[in-house]
């Protein structure tokens, strides 16, 4: 792993701690002498951190489910409460009334 | 049919398929086998009531979990209408399978997985998932394998300088510019926090393929964020 290209190819595995020991040693040897790859790795890591923070941010503002959508879903369920032949697919509540 | 919304029958659930990869033709069946082992005992009364067909329990399920499911669907499909349709598909699918839900996972985890499947199916129907080129956003190297240009360090960004909302907007704007196949993977792995295995199962792809696509998506997103984050640029 002597080039920046090799280093960047293994970046994801390195940060996941899934790089085999011998490759990890090579990776870190390259980082030790290549400031470009060190900076690149930090910005890559930051990208992953920033992306991971988006769900937390979303949790504060979950969208309100439109009332007509709630009614439509309930209607769909009630409409199919009696056994429906085609709905009895594998893994579903085949032939079992939902009410 | 309030507001003219299409009310689907449970038959619609059987149309939910895995998308992408070799498993694209397989029928999606909400599995009772958990992808993770997080179990919430406090959900048991609700699960029991659902199994007994209690109408109020079904409404509670929709009201409690629907908003999060809509947020998940919005991250996969970009149209509000398609996101709502995906949530409807997901609930219908879940209703079919609740009788076989073993409670080996949290309801939220199970519903999350079903929602991602339903939203992916919507994407597939729209024909938007394809392997568009991402090459122009990837790092370039000289013949000797070394980087053609030196990257600039980034400023603090995620803390002192940008608010969480500003960071989110910047990231989402970048993700929205990625080709669908890459956008979906980075959403599932890095935003929604699914494991590579879970994403691979949902996409009907191999873990290796998902890892490769995720890495390329991260590299491209890094490139798109760079002008905003590099020190001295703002």
Interface residues (C-beta under 8 A of the other chain):
Chain A: X2 X3 X4 X5 X6 X8 X11 X12 X13 X35 X36 X37 X39 X40 X42 X43 X44 X46 X47 X48 X49 X50 X51 X52 X53 X54 X55 X56 X57 X58 X59 X62 X63 X64 X65 X66 X67 X68 X69 X70 X71 X72 X73 X74 X75 X76 X77 X78 X79 X80 X81 X84 X86 X87 X89 X90 X91 X92 X93 X96 X97 X98 X99
Chain B: X1 X2 X3 X5 X6 X7 X8 X9 X10 X11 X12 X13 X14 X27 X29 X30 X31 X32 X53 X55 X58 X59 X62 X63 X66 X67 X68 X70 X71 X74 X84 X87 X88 X91 X92 X95 X96 X97 X98 X99 X100 X139 X141 X144 X145 X146 X147 X150 X151 X152 X153 X154 X157 X158 X164 X165 X167 X168 X170 X171 X172 X175 X186 X190 X191 X192 X193 X211 X214 X215 X218 X219 X221 X222 X225 X226 X229
